[in-house]
Amino acid sequence: MLRLFEAIGGFFLYNVNQLGRLGIFLFVSLVSIFKPPYKVSPVIKQIYVIGSLSIFVILFTGAFTGMVLGLQGYNTLKKFGSEGLLGSAVALSLIRELGPVLAALMVTGRAGSAICAEIGIMRISEQIDALECMAIDPHKYIMAPKFLAAVISMPLLTAIFDVIGIFGGYAIGVGLLGANEGAFFSSMYKDVEFDDIYMGLVKSLVFGLLIVWICSAKGYFVHLERGGGFGAEGVSRVTTTAVVLSSVAILVFDYFLTSVLI
Amino acid sequence: MNARPVIQLIDVRKSFGSQEVLRGVNLSVVEGKTTVIVGGSGQGKSLILKHILGLVKPDSGQVLVYGKDLSRISGRELQEIRMNFGVLFQNAALFDSMTVYDNVALPLRERTRLSEEEIRRIVTEKLEMMDLEGSENKYPAQISGGMRKRVGLARALVLNPKIVFFDEPTTGLDVAKSNEIYRVFFRTQSILGYTAVIVSHDVPKILKLADYVALLHQGVIQDCLTPEEFQLSDNPVIKEYVETTMGAIYTSEILEEEDEKDRY
């Protein structure tokens, strides 16, 4: 019985401890962005890694998401004789909700896992210790460019996702199913407002931060993981956890952000 | 030891769970000298180094570097103290996605405002000192273990640090490569005059480089003596360690003497 309480207490303490660690990690990393030296090339490199290399998967998933929205939306709206609203339905779904969330989930799978594994390997091979011993702040050197790159890349990737998605919906709704082209664009033009774009932008910024925060912190603290976090197995386990945790956090934060911004 | 101690460990204790690894470590490192910490595997030698580097905090006790207690100073002060450090890690800890040149140039790029031309001159000079000319564009995975250690040493020395730490500098290397590392160490120390702290179990060879030898046994530094005093110490633990690690040499010397006597 006592062991059960010990286990519950241990679990609780570990998670509180981890939450505190993650919070301090985020704070220190964000503060380090404003500390000199200010170097542009590491940020550009990270924009390439997080942003440019994710474009293909964003184009692909964006197109198919828009296409399925076009297909579902047309058939649903047709029942009510409202096919003319297809443009606004597709655009609003993408801009307010699906664009930021799905783009973030794609970036988590592609770039978040890579960030976590890279930093985890740096930790277990003492490269982070080496940086600290050289009086180089790992937060400034490794984390700051990733945070900046994520904040720059995520809104752009989301915008690409939205645009491609809208064209995907157009191709299926107008091109294949015969919805009215003029109605498609005019309803979109009429119904999409700045607030909708703003909501999508805020979400993409927050999701970008969440991805880099969770994935880099999990890699950074791989040696403190419960049950041992060393070696290739430790890194692989922590990478899986980081991707799952980031994905869940994106969906949870999506709800709260929507409820605040709506 | 009358010279100024740059590093002092006072009653340092450290436990991991229920296992107490360091049980009151006391050690002084003298400026400009080479202090070697020896002891069996798993005794906590590298842990002592991590305490001095500020990577691990003690449960109790003090780690003083230049008179400052590492547990009581701010991150910025720790950073300033580390500006004096150069570290050669056990596995060299090179950045595997960077070339040899970039690895050595990194501290210069991040901690100084030197131009790329000046950085190139310094890096080339350090690589030449380590006999690494021609390896600039190779990645750590493309060079041998001994070369990796030398690159690690070049990186550790690139800012001419006042204190250089060596964590098992010859582990995993064959005799020839170990000797090569020792030669490079000897040469660089005589040129740069840094204080050296070496963690090693390569006894008796490492004693040739040492000014002071400290034995870590069961979480306590038994004593910190000159190599001669160390080998002749009456401390039973040191005596046993010397006999275990250097017994073969004594035996062979005795046999040689007996052979000499038999011959005449």
Interface residues (C-beta under 8 A of the other chain):
Chain A: P37 I121 M122 S125 E126 Q127 D129 A130 E132 C133 M134 A135 I136 D137 Y141
Chain B: K50 L53 G54 L55 Q79 E80 R82 M83 F85 V87 F89 Q90 N91 A93 L94 F95 D96 L106 P107 E110 R111 R155 F165
